[in-house]
Amino acid sequence: CSCFLIFRMLIWGLLPWGQGLEMSDSWKGRNMADLLVPRGRIVLPAKEEPSDPSGFFQTREGLWVSDGFRERILPVAEPVAVPQTVIATFELTESANDTRIRATLPKEHVFEASAFSAHLGGLLQRQIESGEGDLPTNTWIIAYVQAASEVFAVYFSWYAWSREWDVSCDRLDDYYWYAGCRFLSSNC
């Protein structure tokens, strides 16, 4: 539920009080290209050996996985080998909902659940083990992922106080992501 997400973000200091709660149409007629700023690319290494996403995405030391992710993404995420892939990252410049953000991202921005789970698992594992990696640790990172016939918002972030990555998933709705969030696109 997006209410729970807003509450968690407020409590954990990821969302300033009062931001992200407004439902404004002030964006209509504005230049959509100003909404997301390119922040570079991430090279996702190839994974030649298929790994089981259900085995990796278990809550444990360094990783917390929501029921939403386990119930929506993992049932359709198959163990797959994946080639090296380059993805684009964008930073949100002002609070916006999924509809506006998706209209601004490249056309083919949605990830397929199996490949996304394999790559995300590799990125998170590298950062959990070494503390170093390509993912920012000071904001939410969001990707739109196709699971069966629906696209979901998969979002994850580093929680320094508990020393763990938080991986969650929700249906698309009118929740407003806050300025500074990073978005991933499967298409550069």
C-alpha positions in Angstrom: 0.0 0.0 0.0 1.4 3.4 -0.9 0.2 4.8 2.5 2.6 2.4 4.2 5.4 3.4 1.8 4.8 7.1 2.5 4.8 6.5 6.3 8.0 4.5 6.1 9.7 7.1 4.0 8.7 9.9 6.4 9.8 8.0 9.5 13.1 6.9 7.9 13.9 10.4 6.7 13.7 9.6 3.0 10.7 11.9 2.4 10.5 15.4 3.9 7.3 16.0 5.7 4.6 17.4 3.3 6.4 16.4 0.1 5.0 13.6 -2.1 1.5 13.9 -0.6 0.1 16.5 -3.0 -2.0 15.6 -5.9 -1.6 18.5 -8.3 -2.3 18.9 -12.0 0.2 21.8 -12.2 2.4 19.6 -14.5 0.0 19.7 -17.4 1.3 21.6 -20.3 4.9 21.7 -19.0 8.0 20.2 -20.7 8.0 16.6 -19.7 11.7 16.3 -20.5 12.5 18.4 -17.5 11.0 15.8 -15.1 13.8 13.3 -15.4 17.5 14.1 -15.7 19.9 11.5 -17.1 22.4 10.3 -14.5 24.4 7.9 -16.5 24.4 4.2 -17.3 25.0 1.1 -15.3 26.7 -1.9 -17.0 25.1 -5.1 -15.6 27.5 -8.0 -15.9 26.5 -11.2 -17.7 25.4 -14.0 -15.5 26.1 -17.3 -17.3 24.8 -19.6 -14.6 21.1 -19.2 -14.0 20.4 -18.5 -10.3 17.1 -18.9 -8.6 15.5 -15.5 -7.8 13.4 -17.1 -5.0 16.5 -18.3 -3.3 18.3 -15.0 -3.5 15.4 -12.7 -2.6 14.9 -13.9 1.0 15.0 -11.6 4.0 18.3 -12.1 5.7 21.3 -10.1 7.0 21.8 -7.2 4.6 18.5 -7.7 2.7 14.8 -7.2 3.5 12.3 -8.4 0.9 8.7 -7.3 1.0 5.7 -9.6 0.7 4.6 -7.6 -2.3 7.9 -8.4 -4.2 7.7 -12.1 -3.1 4.0 -12.4 -4.2 4.1 -10.3 -7.4 7.6 -10.7 -9.0 9.1 -14.0 -7.8 6.3 -16.3 -8.9 7.0 -15.3 -12.6 10.8 -14.8 -12.3 12.5 -17.9 -13.7 16.1 -18.8 -13.2 17.8 -17.4 -16.3 21.3 -16.7 -17.6 21.5 -13.1 -18.8 23.9 -11.3 -21.1 25.8 -8.1 -20.2 23.3 -5.3 -20.3 23.5 -1.5 -20.2 20.7 0.3 -18.5 20.0 4.1 -18.1 19.5 5.9 -14.8 17.5 9.1 -14.4 16.9 11.4 -11.4 13.4 12.8 -10.7 13.5 16.6 -10.5 10.1 17.1 -8.8 7.5 15.0 -7.2 5.5 13.0 -9.8 3.3 9.9 -10.1 3.9 6.8 -12.1 1.9 8.1 -15.1 4.0 11.2 -15.6 7.3 9.4 -15.0 6.5 6.5 -17.4 5.5 9.0 -20.1 8.9 10.7 -19.7 11.1 7.5 -19.6 12.3 5.9 -22.9 9.6 4.0 -24.7 11.0 0.5 -23.9 11.7 1.2 -20.2 9.9 -1.8 -18.6 12.0 -4.7 -17.5 11.1 -8.3 -17.8 10.8 -10.0 -14.4 13.3 -12.9 -14.8 16.1 -10.8 -16.3 15.5 -7.9 -13.9 15.6 -10.3 -10.9 18.8 -11.8 -12.1 20.5 -8.5 -12.6 19.1 -6.9 -9.4 20.3 -9.9 -7.4 23.8 -9.4 -8.9 23.9 -5.7 -8.1 22.6 -6.1 -4.6 24.9 -9.1 -3.8 28.0 -7.1 -5.0 27.0 -4.1 -2.7 26.1 -6.3 0.2 29.4 -8.1 0.1 31.8 -5.2 -0.7 29.8 -2.1 0.3 30.7 -0.8 -3.2 28.6 -0.7 -6.3 26.7 1.2 -8.9 23.5 1.8 -6.8 23.1 5.1 -4.9 22.6 4.6 -1.2 20.9 7.8 -0.4 17.6 7.6 -2.2 14.9 5.2 -3.6 15.7 3.4 -6.9 12.6 2.5 -8.9 12.2 0.2 -11.9 9.0 -0.7 -13.7 8.8 -4.5 -14.1 6.5 -6.6 -16.2 5.2 -9.7 -14.2 2.6 -11.7 -16.0 0.1 -9.2 -17.5 0.8 -6.3 -15.2 3.6 -3.7 -14.7 4.7 -3.1 -11.2 6.9 -0.4 -9.5 9.8 -2.3 -7.9 11.6 0.1 -5.5 14.7 -0.5 -3.4 16.9 1.5 -1.1 19.8 1.2 1.4 18.9 1.7 5.0 22.2 2.7 6.7 20.8 2.3 10.3 19.9 -1.3 9.8 22.6 -2.0 7.3 20.3 -3.6 4.8 18.8 -3.2 1.3 15.0 -2.9 1.3 13.3 -4.4 -1.8 9.6 -3.7 -2.3 6.9 -3.8 -5.0 3.6 -2.1 -5.5 0.9 -1.7 -8.2 1.1 1.5 -10.2 -1.1 4.2 -8.7 -1.3 8.0 -7.9 1.4 7.8 -5.3 3.9 10.7 -5.9 7.6 9.7 -5.9 9.7 12.5 -4.4 12.3 14.6 -6.2 15.7 12.9 -6.0 14.5 9.3 -6.6 16.3 7.4 -9.3 14.6 5.5 -12.0 16.0 2.7 -14.1 15.2 2.1 -17.8 15.9 -1.1 -19.6 16.5 0.9 -22.8 19.2 3.5 -23.0 
